């Protein structure tokens, strides 16, 4: 009788145990689905950010290229102007040397002539600068 009473009580426990086992399987399946959904969302998020990063990197490259081109465009005329100034400096030095060399032992007439030559050369240089 005790055995039978225990067996009668054991039946509902076994049924409960089966329900718990089924519930645990369902929980595990839900956990797997949640994990799969989370993994999928991570991929979606990473893909979106990777795409945005790619767009930003491309835009950065375009902007840097534009800046470098503009810098080069602005530096080129400065380089040309610097070369022109070097030429003008050499020409002025040549005139200074010419005057200094020729007026040391020159007579007044020669100085007047040098003055006229110098004035002519200065006028010519001014024309070439324009």
Secondary structure, 3 states (H helix, E strand, C coil): CHHHHHHHHHHHHHHHHHHHHHHHHHHHHHHHHHHHHHHHHHHHHHHHHHHHHHHHHHHHHHHHHHHHHHHHHHHHHHHHHHHHHHHHHHHHHHHHHHHHHHHCCCCHHHHHHHHHHHHHHHHHHHHHHC
